[in-house]
Amino acid sequence: MPRVLITTTSFQDTPGSHHELLAKTGWEIVTARGPLNEADTLAAVGDIDAYICGDDLITDAVLAKAQPRLKVISKYGIGVDKIDVAACTRRGIPLLFTPGVNHTTVAEHVFLLMLSLQKHLLFHADAVRAGEWKRKTGHELWAKTIGIVGLGRIGKEVAVRAQAFGMKIIAYDVYWDAEFADSHDVTRADTIDEVFAVADYVSLHTNLTPETRELVRAETIAKMKDGVQIINCARGEIVHTADLVAALDSGKVAGYGADVLDEEPPPADHPLLNHPNVVITPHVGSRTSESVQRQATKAVQNLINVAGGEAPLAQVNSEVPFANGRLG
């Protein structure tokens, strides 16, 4: 009987039809509470045939220990920056993923963070809970400019909502969807610097790559408007933490709202956790009942397809034959 490891907590904790779909396979299911660091991932593999993972660190060393038994990895989600994709390909392991499942809920989370900063939500809610009636004056989103870095599925959903708020929209993406941009009044920026120069709010929606790592740093922050607000629902490593803190302290950056950090979970002394102009949520932007069920169902269906010798719904390393992931 195939043995399948599942580490994503939202998959495990959220009721839904994905559990029934998985149960029908008859596979032996083992679980761990991710995201796992390399040591924990190493300890979890070796006697599993398939792996439904979240944001666990899956290095070449992990894959070396997991083989020859591990046949396939099904990523619950779209971000694979924690996985050594090249090593998966070299070792002939199909790496499956689930694009198109969480763009709605992540886009909504962007506005949760943006409005929380602009309306001083935490300050006001904490004051009332403490029996105090303190008030700060906030700002409207209407007529402000939002700069979207990465106009993919999530970036587009942010643009749709920004238009509804009456915002001006400028965006940068290497792959430009002119039809979408024209129909939603999105101005195209030829460079990221053009976005930084005019945006009141910079919303990050790019993958983590060598080019985008620490994209937001002292040099690029200096190109932004004074008092800019930065929203990050992409990856924590896109921002250089120390440079951001310095910009927050100086007032150059008026606020930072993020669902991701450069270290997750963060240490207690992480400099962003208690900064008065920062709102951090624990990587829950895609964690809604609706999104989890979509994501989990696709992750399971991917695994079922490949385990039976059929094409997956989506595969990162399509050069690896999906038949390599067949179980049994």
Backbone bond lengths (Angstrom), bond angles and torsions (degrees), N, CA, C in turn:
res aa  C-N    CA-C-N  psi(-1)  N-CA   C-N-CA  omega(-1)  CA-C   N-CA-C  phi
1 M - - - 1.466 - - 1.527 109.72 -
2 P 1.346 118.50 127.44 1.464 120.53 178.20 1.531 111.68 -58.95
3 R 1.304 114.82 142.20 1.458 121.58 179.71 1.527 108.11 -111.68
4 V 1.329 116.92 123.84 1.460 122.23 -173.04 1.525 109.90 -119.35
5 L 1.328 115.88 128.79 1.464 122.36 177.08 1.524 109.33 -96.02
6 I 1.331 116.87 132.41 1.460 122.82 174.77 1.522 108.02 -124.65
7 T 1.340 116.39 126.18 1.460 119.53 -176.73 1.525 113.81 -117.28
8 T 1.313 118.22 -15.94 1.466 118.87 -176.84 1.525 110.91 -73.18
9 T 1.310 115.99 127.73 1.466 120.38 -173.95 1.515 112.80 -74.35
10 S 1.342 117.61 -35.97 1.461 118.27 -179.42 1.524 110.69 -66.93
11 F 1.308 117.54 -34.01 1.470 121.51 173.77 1.518 109.53 -59.06
12 Q 1.328 115.68 -47.59 1.462 120.75 -175.83 1.525 112.61 -70.91
13 D 1.318 117.03 -36.07 1.462 121.02 -169.85 1.525 114.35 -91.20
14 T 1.317 117.38 -16.15 1.464 120.72 -176.00 1.520 110.74 -97.73
15 P 1.320 117.68 121.27 1.469 119.75 177.25 1.528 110.10 -64.68
16 G 1.330 115.50 153.64 1.455 118.58 177.80 1.511 112.31 161.24
17 S 1.313 114.69 174.59 1.458 121.06 -175.31 1.521 112.89 -68.65
18 H 1.339 117.58 -16.10 1.463 118.92 178.68 1.524 111.75 -63.28
19 H 1.324 117.03 -30.07 1.465 119.90 177.30 1.530 110.42 -68.23
20 E 1.321 116.16 -40.67 1.462 120.14 178.81 1.525 110.61 -66.19
21 L 1.325 116.88 -41.78 1.455 121.31 179.35 1.522 110.67 -61.09
22 L 1.322 116.06 -41.39 1.457 120.59 179.28 1.528 111.16 -68.81
23 A 1.333 116.57 -40.87 1.471 120.33 -178.88 1.522 111.94 -62.67
24 K 1.323 116.89 -34.08 1.468 120.87 -178.75 1.528 112.94 -65.61
25 T 1.313 116.80 -19.52 1.466 119.21 -179.56 1.522 112.09 -70.82
26 G 1.340 116.41 -26.40 1.455 119.86 -176.73 1.515 113.44 78.12
27 W 1.333 117.25 5.56 1.462 120.16 -179.70 1.523 111.16 -70.58
28 E 1.319 115.54 154.68 1.464 120.62 172.54 1.530 107.61 -81.21
29 I 1.311 116.41 124.55 1.463 121.11 -176.43 1.529 109.66 -108.85
30 V 1.324 114.97 129.08 1.463 121.10 172.95 1.527 106.98 -119.94
31 T 1.319 116.42 147.51 1.462 119.85 -175.61 1.525 111.81 -128.79
32 A 1.321 114.34 155.50 1.463 122.96 171.18 1.519 106.23 -143.38
33 R 1.319 116.39 159.95 1.461 121.00 -176.94 1.521 109.31 -99.52
34 G 1.327 116.01 98.92 1.442 121.15 -179.67 1.519 112.45 -84.25
35 P 1.331 118.24 -177.79 1.461 125.19 0.21 1.530 111.99 -73.07
36 L 1.326 115.68 140.16 1.456 122.07 -176.41 1.529 110.63 -96.04
37 N 1.335 115.76 139.93 1.457 119.08 171.55 1.530 108.77 -79.26
38 E 1.311 117.17 179.19 1.469 119.30 -174.89 1.525 112.12 -61.37
39 A 1.324 116.72 -41.32 1.461 119.43 -178.58 1.526 111.48 -63.19
40 D 1.332 115.76 -43.10 1.465 119.74 179.95 1.524 111.53 -68.61
41 T 1.326 116.58 -37.23 1.462 119.72 178.19 1.521 110.46 -67.01
42 L 1.308 116.77 -40.90 1.465 120.42 176.19 1.523 111.37 -58.31
43 A 1.331 115.80 -39.69 1.461 119.99 -179.29 1.521 112.41 -70.68
44 A 1.338 116.66 -23.26 1.466 120.35 -174.14 1.527 113.72 -89.11
45 V 1.338 117.14 -18.49 1.458 119.90 -175.88 1.525 110.95 -104.67
46 G 1.323 114.89 172.86 1.459 120.95 179.63 1.508 111.79 120.90
47 D 1.344 115.26 -33.84 1.461 119.45 179.52 1.521 111.29 -127.23
48 I 1.341 116.07 31.26 1.468 120.27 177.24 1.528 109.43 -120.22
49 D 1.322 114.68 148.96 1.464 120.91 -179.37 1.520 112.56 -96.02
50 A 1.324 116.60 -28.23 1.462 122.05 -178.20 1.517 108.82 -146.78
51 Y 1.334 115.16 160.02 1.461 120.00 -169.53 1.527 108.34 -143.33
52 I 1.341 116.79 117.20 1.464 121.67 169.92 1.520 106.16 -100.36
53 C 1.334 116.21 109.85 1.463 120.10 -170.78 1.518 111.58 -115.82
54 G 1.324 114.13 158.35 1.458 121.57 172.22 1.512 108.44 -103.34
55 D 1.343 116.80 -112.58 1.459 121.12 -178.77 1.519 111.57 -106.10
56 D 1.320 116.47 37.71 1.461 121.11 176.88 1.530 110.09 -70.67
57 L 1.326 116.01 150.74 1.459 120.85 177.38 1.527 108.27 -84.60
58 I 1.322 115.49 107.85 1.462 121.44 -177.39 1.523 107.64 -112.67
59 T 1.321 115.10 97.81 1.457 122.47 -176.99 1.521 110.35 -96.54
60 D 1.321 115.27 176.15 1.468 119.33 176.72 1.525 110.55 -62.52
61 A 1.340 116.99 -34.13 1.468 120.03 178.09 1.526 110.58 -64.01
62 V 1.321 116.51 -38.91 1.468 120.69 177.16 1.521 110.10 -63.79
63 L 1.313 116.35 -45.46 1.466 120.44 -179.32 1.521 111.35 -64.60
64 A 1.340 116.27 -37.22 1.466 120.00 179.09 1.523 110.96 -62.26
65 K 1.330 116.65 -40.68 1.460 119.93 178.08 1.523 111.09 -71.89
66 A 1.327 116.76 -35.13 1.469 120.97 -176.74 1.519 112.45 -69.88
67 Q 1.314 116.52 -31.38 1.459 119.56 178.96 1.523 110.74 -83.54
68 P 1.338 117.79 154.17 1.467 126.49 11.45 1.531 114.40 -87.99
69 R 1.337 117.94 -0.62 1.459 118.09 -172.95 1.527 112.55 -73.91
70 L 1.336 117.95 -38.83 1.457 120.26 -177.53 1.530 110.38 -67.32
71 K 1.320 116.14 125.89 1.465 121.45 -177.40 1.526 113.04 -109.26
72 V 1.336 118.06 -27.50 1.452 119.38 -172.54 1.526 110.28 -157.50
73 I 1.348 115.95 146.38 1.456 122.67 174.62 1.526 108.07 -119.91
74 S 1.310 116.11 128.96 1.461 121.69 176.62 1.522 107.79 -113.24
75 K 1.326 115.84 107.53 1.461 121.39 -179.87 1.525 109.70 -77.20
76 Y 1.327 115.46 126.33 1.458 122.70 175.36 1.517 106.19 -85.96
77 G 1.344 116.07 93.08 1.450 120.54 -176.07 1.515 110.92 128.00
78 I 1.330 116.07 -163.65 1.463 120.41 -175.54 1.527 113.40 -120.08
79 G 1.322 118.33 -24.83 1.458 120.86 -176.79 1.523 111.39 -79.44
80 V 1.328 116.44 123.31 1.472 120.25 -179.12 1.522 111.74 -118.99
81 D 1.344 117.29 22.79 1.453 120.15 -178.21 1.528 112.80 -70.55
82 K 1.326 118.16 -15.91 1.462 120.75 177.09 1.537 111.62 -89.94
83 I 1.325 116.48 -2.16 1.460 121.65 -177.32 1.521 109.10 -111.22
84 D 1.321 117.06 135.56 1.459 121.09 175.17 1.525 107.74 -77.52
85 V 1.330 115.25 89.25 1.466 120.67 -175.69 1.524 110.78 -63.26
86 A 1.332 116.57 -41.05 1.463 120.25 -179.62 1.527 110.81 -61.29
87 A 1.340 116.56 -38.83 1.464 119.95 178.97 1.528 110.65 -68.00
88 C 1.333 117.16 -38.89 1.472 119.85 176.08 1.519 110.00 -59.44
89 T 1.308 116.36 -44.44 1.459 121.32 -178.93 1.518 111.00 -65.67
90 R 1.311 115.79 -45.96 1.458 120.28 -179.78 1.525 111.84 -61.92
91 R 1.311 116.42 -34.17 1.463 121.16 -178.36 1.529 112.61 -90.38
92 G 1.335 116.69 1.65 1.456 120.33 175.83 1.512 115.03 73.91
93 I 1.350 115.85 28.08 1.463 120.28 -179.59 1.520 109.63 -99.91
94 P 1.324 119.85 116.74 1.461 120.58 175.75 1.530 110.17 -63.48
95 L 1.334 115.66 131.43 1.459 121.60 177.71 1.528 107.54 -112.25
96 L 1.318 116.26 110.37 1.448 122.46 -176.36 1.524 109.63 -97.60
97 F 1.338 117.74 156.89 1.461 119.88 176.82 1.522 110.13 -152.08
98 T 1.364 116.58 179.25 1.467 120.00 -169.60 1.526 112.14 -131.37
99 P 1.326 118.01 69.70 1.464 119.24 178.42 1.524 111.99 -67.59
100 G 1.330 115.17 153.94 1.456 120.71 173.38 1.511 116.06 80.58
101 V 1.342 117.48 23.43 1.464 118.95 -176.15 1.529 114.02 -113.24
102 N 1.334 117.87 -20.41 1.466 118.52 -171.09 1.528 114.54 -127.73
103 H 1.338 117.90 12.01 1.460 118.63 -174.97 1.522 112.65 -65.95
104 T 1.331 116.89 -33.69 1.465 119.75 -179.37 1.522 111.33 -65.57
105 T 1.319 116.10 -51.21 1.465 119.39 -174.54 1.529 112.32 -71.00
106 V 1.341 117.78 -34.11 1.468 119.03 177.26 1.524 110.38 -67.55
107 A 1.321 116.90 -40.10 1.466 119.98 177.83 1.527 110.84 -62.12
108 E 1.320 117.27 -40.19 1.463 120.40 176.37 1.525 110.15 -62.31
109 H 1.338 116.29 -37.74 1.465 120.11 -178.69 1.527 111.05 -66.72
110 V 1.316 116.75 -33.08 1.462 120.30 176.30 1.528 110.16 -56.48
111 F 1.322 116.19 -44.18 1.457 119.11 -178.34 1.525 111.89 -76.31
112 L 1.320 117.56 -27.32 1.460 119.83 171.28 1.521 110.05 -58.66
113 L 1.325 116.45 -48.09 1.463 120.77 -179.26 1.524 111.27 -67.58
114 M 1.318 116.45 -43.20 1.462 120.62 -178.14 1.528 111.84 -62.35
115 L 1.315 115.55 -46.68 1.459 119.85 179.91 1.528 111.49 -69.23
116 S 1.328 116.75 -34.72 1.468 119.77 177.24 1.519 111.00 -60.00
117 L 1.328 115.85 -42.23 1.460 119.97 178.08 1.522 111.50 -68.82
118 Q 1.334 116.14 -46.83 1.461 119.94 -173.67 1.519 113.16 -70.08
119 K 1.319 117.35 -29.91 1.467 121.39 -179.14 1.532 112.28 -101.88
120 H 1.347 116.82 6.24 1.472 121.89 179.63 1.533 110.58 53.94
121 L 1.305 116.03 46.43 1.464 121.16 -173.05 1.527 112.54 -58.45
122 L 1.335 117.28 -48.62 1.464 119.10 -176.57 1.525 111.43 -63.87
123 F 1.323 116.72 -42.34 1.468 120.39 178.90 1.529 110.34 -58.85
124 H 1.330 116.50 -48.05 1.458 120.08 -176.55 1.525 111.98 -69.26
125 A 1.331 117.16 -44.48 1.464 120.36 -179.03 1.525 110.87 -64.86
126 D 1.335 116.87 -41.86 1.465 120.21 179.69 1.524 111.29 -65.70
127 A 1.339 116.51 -37.98 1.460 119.98 179.49 1.524 111.28 -64.30
128 V 1.325 116.43 -45.11 1.466 119.90 -179.78 1.525 110.55 -64.61
129 R 1.330 117.20 -41.30 1.472 120.42 177.94 1.525 111.27 -60.88
130 A 1.327 115.70 -31.68 1.464 120.53 -179.65 1.525 112.22 -85.10
131 G 1.335 116.90 5.53 1.457 120.36 179.37 1.506 114.11 80.61
132 E 1.338 116.22 18.30 1.453 120.82 -178.65 1.532 109.43 -110.98
133 W 1.315 116.54 158.50 1.465 121.92 -179.27 1.525 108.31 -123.84
134 K 1.345 114.45 64.72 1.456 120.60 -179.04 1.529 109.28 -94.95
135 R 1.331 115.18 147.38 1.453 118.70 -177.54 1.531 111.70 -139.05
136 K 1.335 114.43 140.47 1.457 121.71 172.88 1.526 108.47 -122.07
137 T 1.304 116.46 149.00 1.457 121.04 177.93 1.522 109.61 -84.54
138 G 1.317 115.98 128.52 1.452 120.99 -178.40 1.519 112.91 -100.42
139 H 1.319 115.37 -159.58 1.456 122.00 -178.28 1.525 110.01 -136.33
140 E 1.333 114.97 153.60 1.457 121.41 174.63 1.526 109.92 -87.27
141 L 1.326 115.27 155.02 1.458 120.48 171.63 1.536 110.88 -86.06
142 W 1.310 116.27 -25.92 1.456 121.55 -175.94 1.531 111.72 -54.99
143 A 1.332 114.89 132.30 1.469 124.10 176.72 1.523 113.81 71.42
144 K 1.329 117.97 0.92 1.458 120.32 174.64 1.535 109.35 -82.49
145 T 1.319 116.19 163.14 1.466 121.69 -178.87 1.518 110.45 -103.46
146 I 1.320 115.20 124.98 1.456 120.83 174.10 1.520 108.73 -105.07
147 G 1.313 116.02 130.64 1.457 122.19 177.29 1.515 109.39 -105.58
148 I 1.309 116.36 119.55 1.464 121.81 -176.62 1.521 108.64 -104.84
149 V 1.324 115.96 118.81 1.458 121.31 178.11 1.522 107.58 -99.33
150 G 1.328 115.59 100.40 1.461 122.03 -176.01 1.516 110.61 105.78
151 L 1.335 116.36 97.56 1.462 120.63 -177.00 1.526 109.69 -102.08
152 G 1.335 114.86 55.84 1.461 120.77 173.16 1.516 110.09 -88.43
153 R 1.332 116.61 -151.91 1.463 120.05 -177.23 1.524 111.88 -57.44
154 I 1.341 116.62 -48.74 1.460 119.71 -177.10 1.524 110.25 -71.46
155 G 1.323 116.97 -44.39 1.457 120.11 179.17 1.516 112.11 -57.19
156 K 1.319 116.69 -38.65 1.464 120.30 178.51 1.526 111.21 -65.54
157 E 1.331 116.43 -41.36 1.468 119.12 178.99 1.527 111.13 -65.50
158 V 1.318 116.46 -34.43 1.473 119.92 174.60 1.521 109.69 -63.73
159 A 1.320 116.60 -42.35 1.465 120.49 179.44 1.528 111.74 -61.87
160 V 1.321 116.57 -41.64 1.467 120.55 178.65 1.521 110.39 -58.70
161 R 1.309 117.12 -44.41 1.463 121.56 -178.48 1.531 111.07 -73.17
162 A 1.318 116.91 -35.31 1.460 120.09 177.56 1.526 110.64 -63.78
163 Q 1.320 115.57 -38.38 1.463 119.49 177.52 1.528 110.35 -62.26
164 A 1.329 116.08 -39.77 1.471 119.87 179.38 1.525 111.68 -65.28
165 F 1.339 116.92 -28.69 1.468 121.15 177.57 1.526 112.03 -82.83
166 G 1.322 117.48 -0.71 1.455 120.26 -179.82 1.513 113.54 75.81
167 M 1.348 116.49 28.31 1.455 120.73 -179.38 1.525 110.99 -90.00
168 K 1.307 115.85 156.36 1.460 121.85 169.47 1.533 107.23 -86.54
169 I 1.323 116.55 139.81 1.460 120.20 -172.18 1.520 110.19 -124.29
170 I 1.327 115.78 127.31 1.458 122.23 170.80 1.520 106.83 -127.96
171 A 1.316 116.84 142.94 1.466 119.30 -175.60 1.519 110.94 -144.67
172 Y 1.331 113.79 155.91 1.467 120.71 174.51 1.509 108.81 -128.17
173 D 1.325 115.45 132.26 1.460 121.45 172.64 1.521 107.62 -157.75
174 V 1.313 115.51 141.80 1.463 119.84 178.90 1.524 110.42 -64.67
175 Y 1.349 115.92 -39.01 1.466 121.24 179.88 1.529 107.76 -101.40
176 W 1.316 116.57 102.98 1.455 121.40 -170.61 1.520 111.46 -96.38
177 D 1.329 115.79 126.11 1.453 122.19 176.15 1.529 107.41 -95.02
178 A 1.316 115.93 92.01 1.465 120.72 -174.46 1.525 111.94 -64.02
179 E 1.316 116.55 -37.51 1.468 119.60 -178.84 1.519 110.75 -62.99
180 F 1.336 116.40 -45.89 1.469 119.80 178.47 1.524 110.36 -63.46
181 A 1.318 116.62 -47.02 1.467 120.66 -177.13 1.521 111.10 -59.75
182 D 1.311 116.46 -43.66 1.464 119.75 -179.39 1.525 111.94 -64.18
183 S 1.330 116.19 -39.86 1.466 119.67 -176.16 1.521 112.86 -77.55
184 H 1.349 117.53 -13.09 1.465 120.23 -179.28 1.531 112.31 -121.88
185 D 1.316 116.03 18.69 1.478 121.64 175.65 1.523 112.66 54.82
186 V 1.330 115.95 43.78 1.464 121.14 178.48 1.529 108.74 -97.03
187 T 1.305 116.28 120.37 1.459 121.28 177.05 1.519 109.96 -79.62
188 R 1.309 115.84 134.52 1.464 119.35 179.91 1.527 110.84 -87.60
189 A 1.323 115.69 129.50 1.459 121.53 173.04 1.522 108.32 -98.31
190 D 1.303 117.06 135.86 1.460 120.50 179.54 1.522 111.93 -77.21
191 T 1.330 116.15 -23.45 1.464 121.09 178.35 1.524 109.64 -138.69
192 I 1.310 116.05 160.60 1.467 120.18 175.97 1.524 109.84 -64.58
193 D 1.330 117.18 -34.70 1.462 120.56 179.90 1.521 111.70 -58.35
194 E 1.329 117.48 -32.97 1.459 120.85 177.69 1.526 110.94 -64.62
195 V 1.310 116.02 -37.34 1.468 120.49 176.22 1.522 109.63 -65.16
196 F 1.327 115.37 -49.43 1.468 120.04 -177.96 1.531 111.92 -58.42
197 A 1.314 117.47 -34.62 1.463 121.29 -173.41 1.520 113.34 -69.78
198 V 1.334 117.96 -28.02 1.469 119.73 -171.53 1.524 114.67 -117.88
199 A 1.331 117.77 -12.86 1.464 120.27 -171.49 1.527 112.53 -79.30
200 D 1.323 115.43 133.83 1.462 120.99 169.47 1.526 110.12 -79.17
201 Y 1.337 114.74 -29.50 1.459 122.14 177.67 1.521 107.47 -131.32
202 V 1.315 116.97 129.17 1.463 122.09 175.30 1.525 107.55 -108.34
203 S 1.333 116.50 118.82 1.461 121.35 -178.97 1.522 108.72 -112.34
204 L 1.324 116.41 121.69 1.468 122.57 -172.80 1.521 111.18 -93.92
205 H 1.330 115.43 124.15 1.470 120.69 -179.82 1.520 111.16 -141.95
206 T 1.310 115.00 43.99 1.449 120.74 179.36 1.520 110.07 -111.19
207 N 1.315 116.58 154.49 1.461 120.31 175.29 1.529 109.67 -68.67
208 L 1.325 116.10 158.22 1.456 120.70 173.87 1.523 108.42 -84.72
209 T 1.315 115.73 114.74 1.457 123.15 178.88 1.526 107.81 -133.53
210 P 1.326 118.04 170.76 1.474 118.33 174.99 1.527 112.31 -56.30
211 E 1.338 117.22 -31.07 1.458 120.88 -179.19 1.526 112.55 -76.71
212 T 1.326 117.43 -30.67 1.471 119.76 -176.99 1.525 113.32 -98.08
213 R 1.303 118.14 -9.24 1.466 119.81 176.90 1.532 109.35 -60.83
214 E 1.337 115.82 127.48 1.465 122.12 -177.27 1.537 111.50 55.68
215 L 1.316 115.64 37.02 1.460 121.07 174.14 1.522 110.99 -58.82
216 V 1.336 115.78 -39.10 1.467 121.17 176.63 1.521 107.72 -94.85
217 R 1.321 115.20 104.98 1.465 122.48 -177.79 1.520 107.80 -144.76
218 A 1.310 117.56 -178.73 1.468 120.57 -174.87 1.526 111.93 -53.51
219 E 1.316 116.58 -44.12 1.465 121.10 -177.30 1.526 112.17 -61.74
220 T 1.334 116.66 -43.32 1.466 119.33 -177.28 1.527 111.68 -83.16
221 I 1.320 117.40 -30.69 1.469 119.87 175.98 1.522 110.21 -61.96
222 A 1.326 116.49 -35.21 1.467 120.64 179.50 1.527 112.07 -62.03
223 K 1.325 117.02 -23.05 1.467 121.71 179.84 1.525 112.42 -85.34
224 M 1.332 116.92 -8.36 1.461 121.02 -178.23 1.523 110.78 -85.77
225 K 1.333 115.70 163.91 1.451 121.44 177.35 1.525 110.10 -67.18
226 D 1.295 117.52 147.61 1.460 120.97 173.01 1.530 108.52 -62.44
227 G 1.326 116.26 134.19 1.456 120.41 179.51 1.510 114.35 82.02
228 V 1.328 117.71 15.67 1.464 121.41 179.25 1.530 110.83 -63.90
229 Q 1.300 115.37 149.16 1.465 121.69 172.90 1.528 107.48 -110.11
230 I 1.321 117.47 135.36 1.466 121.69 -177.82 1.526 108.74 -116.62
231 I 1.322 115.54 131.74 1.463 121.85 178.47 1.526 108.47 -118.16
232 N 1.316 116.35 129.76 1.465 120.40 -177.60 1.525 110.76 -129.60
233 C 1.321 114.77 103.20 1.475 120.87 172.43 1.523 109.66 -115.51
234 A 1.322 116.10 27.55 1.462 121.24 -178.71 1.530 110.07 -105.77
235 R 1.328 116.71 -87.37 1.455 122.22 178.12 1.521 108.72 -143.74
236 G 1.324 116.39 139.87 1.460 121.15 -177.49 1.508 113.29 -61.71
237 E 1.337 116.80 -31.67 1.457 120.57 -175.75 1.519 113.21 -72.79
238 I 1.315 118.19 -7.97 1.467 120.80 175.50 1.523 110.43 -69.45
239 V 1.320 116.44 -18.76 1.470 122.36 -178.42 1.526 109.69 -112.41
240 H 1.330 116.22 134.53 1.466 121.49 173.19 1.523 107.05 -82.92
241 T 1.312 117.40 109.88 1.460 122.12 -169.53 1.526 112.64 -60.09
242 A 1.310 117.55 -49.04 1.469 119.61 -176.37 1.530 110.96 -62.04
243 D 1.322 116.90 -40.86 1.468 119.89 179.36 1.523 111.00 -66.16
244 L 1.327 116.18 -38.07 1.469 119.79 178.55 1.522 110.65 -64.91
245 V 1.332 117.06 -44.45 1.463 120.43 179.78 1.531 110.38 -59.79
246 A 1.317 116.28 -42.63 1.468 119.78 178.76 1.529 110.84 -61.43
247 A 1.342 116.40 -40.12 1.469 120.35 179.55 1.525 111.50 -70.02
248 L 1.314 117.38 -33.95 1.462 121.08 175.59 1.531 110.43 -67.66
249 D 1.312 116.28 -42.16 1.467 120.56 -179.32 1.527 111.68 -65.00
250 S 1.328 116.14 -34.80 1.468 120.09 -178.35 1.526 112.34 -81.94
251 G 1.345 116.42 -16.75 1.457 120.32 -177.30 1.517 113.49 92.17
252 K 1.332 117.46 -5.80 1.466 120.20 176.85 1.528 109.60 -56.96
253 V 1.325 115.89 -44.90 1.469 121.94 172.29 1.523 107.02 -102.55
254 A 1.326 116.30 120.28 1.469 120.04 -175.91 1.518 112.55 -80.43
255 G 1.332 117.10 -25.55 1.455 118.99 -179.00 1.513 111.89 -165.59
256 Y 1.311 115.27 153.03 1.463 121.84 179.13 1.517 108.10 -135.41
257 G 1.334 115.76 122.02 1.456 120.71 175.90 1.505 108.71 -117.58
258 A 1.329 117.41 126.57 1.468 119.71 -174.62 1.518 111.63 -144.37
259 D 1.306 113.81 146.15 1.460 121.69 173.58 1.520 110.72 -106.34
260 V 1.331 115.83 3.96 1.465 121.50 -175.80 1.521 109.08 -139.98
261 L 1.324 115.55 152.80 1.458 121.25 176.53 1.527 109.23 -134.70
262 D 1.330 115.38 164.34 1.453 119.42 179.89 1.521 112.36 -71.74
263 E 1.320 117.14 -14.04 1.467 121.85 174.98 1.525 107.88 -140.01
264 E 1.322 116.19 120.09 1.466 120.78 -177.02 1.531 110.51 -129.60
265 P 1.343 116.95 128.95 1.467 125.89 -10.50 1.532 110.77 -67.07
266 P 1.327 117.32 153.65 1.463 120.39 -174.58 1.524 112.01 -79.48
267 P 1.325 117.12 156.03 1.466 120.04 172.23 1.526 109.78 -68.83
268 A 1.320 116.10 158.48 1.470 120.39 -176.42 1.522 112.58 -61.37
269 D 1.331 117.16 -25.09 1.469 119.88 -177.80 1.525 112.60 -99.78
270 H 1.330 117.48 18.60 1.463 119.27 178.20 1.529 108.56 -58.70
271 P 1.329 118.12 130.63 1.470 120.53 -170.58 1.530 115.44 -66.99
272 L 1.324 118.18 -14.04 1.464 119.23 -179.60 1.526 113.53 -91.68
273 L 1.318 117.39 -15.47 1.467 119.57 -170.40 1.526 113.51 -65.30
274 N 1.306 117.19 -36.92 1.466 119.64 -174.96 1.521 113.65 -117.17
275 H 1.326 115.62 16.82 1.462 118.14 178.72 1.528 108.82 -71.63
276 P 1.330 118.23 134.41 1.471 120.34 -174.48 1.528 114.53 -64.97
277 N 1.309 118.04 -20.17 1.458 120.99 -177.35 1.530 112.62 -107.14
278 V 1.310 115.01 25.93 1.471 120.90 -176.90 1.523 109.84 -129.26
279 V 1.326 115.45 139.38 1.461 121.76 170.84 1.523 107.38 -122.84
280 I 1.334 116.27 119.73 1.461 122.04 -179.69 1.522 109.30 -118.21
281 T 1.324 116.47 132.83 1.470 121.22 171.16 1.530 108.05 -116.69
282 P 1.348 118.22 153.90 1.466 121.74 -169.16 1.528 114.94 -85.33
283 H 1.327 116.55 59.69 1.472 122.99 176.78 1.532 110.55 54.72
284 V 1.322 114.90 54.58 1.469 121.15 -178.46 1.532 111.51 -120.11
285 G 1.326 116.75 12.92 1.454 120.01 -177.33 1.517 113.79 -57.52
286 S 1.318 117.03 -31.52 1.470 120.39 179.62 1.520 111.95 -103.05
287 R 1.312 116.39 9.41 1.462 120.17 -172.90 1.532 110.69 -96.84
288 T 1.307 115.01 76.09 1.453 121.29 168.95 1.526 107.13 -120.40
289 S 1.312 116.50 158.75 1.461 119.98 -179.23 1.523 111.18 -56.30
290 E 1.330 115.61 -42.00 1.464 119.33 -178.16 1.526 111.48 -66.66
291 S 1.330 115.67 -47.07 1.458 120.06 -176.64 1.528 111.86 -68.12
292 V 1.326 116.38 -41.75 1.466 120.17 179.70 1.527 110.78 -59.19
293 Q 1.324 116.33 -44.77 1.460 118.80 -178.96 1.527 111.90 -65.59
294 R 1.329 117.59 -38.59 1.465 120.01 176.14 1.526 110.69 -62.98
295 Q 1.324 114.55 -47.08 1.452 120.81 -176.52 1.529 111.46 -65.57
296 A 1.324 115.22 -46.96 1.457 120.72 -177.19 1.529 111.49 -66.53
297 T 1.321 116.28 -40.94 1.462 119.58 179.92 1.520 110.83 -62.45
298 K 1.331 116.67 -41.61 1.466 119.56 179.03 1.527 111.18 -68.53
299 A 1.330 116.67 -36.95 1.463 119.44 178.87 1.527 110.86 -63.79
300 V 1.334 115.88 -41.87 1.463 120.26 178.67 1.525 110.19 -69.38
301 Q 1.331 116.96 -44.44 1.463 119.88 -178.91 1.523 111.26 -62.86
302 N 1.335 116.66 -38.79 1.464 120.24 174.09 1.521 110.76 -54.04
303 L 1.336 115.02 -47.34 1.454 120.63 -177.26 1.528 111.11 -66.98
304 I 1.314 116.46 -42.17 1.468 120.48 179.04 1.528 110.11 -61.22
305 N 1.326 115.90 -45.25 1.466 119.22 -179.30 1.523 111.95 -58.47
306 V 1.327 115.57 -53.09 1.457 120.08 -175.57 1.531 111.42 -68.50
307 A 1.329 115.99 -37.36 1.463 119.47 178.65 1.524 111.51 -59.89
308 G 1.339 116.06 -31.03 1.453 120.99 179.76 1.515 113.99 -94.95
309 G 1.329 117.11 5.61 1.454 120.47 177.97 1.511 114.89 87.67
310 E 1.341 117.25 13.69 1.465 121.16 179.35 1.528 110.58 -104.01
311 A 1.332 115.28 160.92 1.465 120.25 -178.90 1.525 110.56 -66.18
312 P 1.339 117.74 139.94 1.468 120.62 176.64 1.516 110.85 -74.70
313 L 1.313 116.23 167.56 1.467 120.97 175.13 1.520 110.49 -67.35
314 A 1.334 117.23 -35.96 1.466 121.70 178.62 1.523 109.26 -159.22
315 Q 1.319 115.67 140.86 1.462 121.52 -178.73 1.515 109.38 -136.36
316 V 1.328 116.45 133.77 1.456 121.86 -179.42 1.525 110.22 -70.62
317 N 1.329 116.69 -53.56 1.466 122.07 -177.38 1.527 109.74 -99.68
318 S 1.309 115.69 73.93 1.465 120.87 -173.70 1.522 113.04 -63.89
319 E 1.345 117.40 -14.22 1.461 119.85 177.86 1.528 112.53 -71.90
320 V 1.340 116.85 -17.18 1.467 121.02 176.17 1.523 108.13 -85.88
321 P 1.318 119.03 126.53 1.467 120.23 179.35 1.519 110.94 -59.42
322 F 1.339 116.20 128.16 1.470 118.53 -179.66 1.519 110.60 -64.19
323 A 1.315 117.30 -21.71 1.468 120.44 178.47 1.524 111.62 -62.07
324 N 1.362 116.89 -20.99 1.468 120.47 177.45 1.522 110.99 -61.44
325 G 1.341 116.55 -24.35 1.461 120.55 -177.12 1.504 114.70 -89.55
326 R 1.300 116.78 5.72 1.469 119.43 -178.44 1.525 110.09 -63.46
327 L 1.318 115.96 135.45 1.459 121.65 -179.86 1.532 109.59 -105.82
328 G 1.311 115.90 139.79 1.465 120.22 176.62 1.517 111.83 84.96
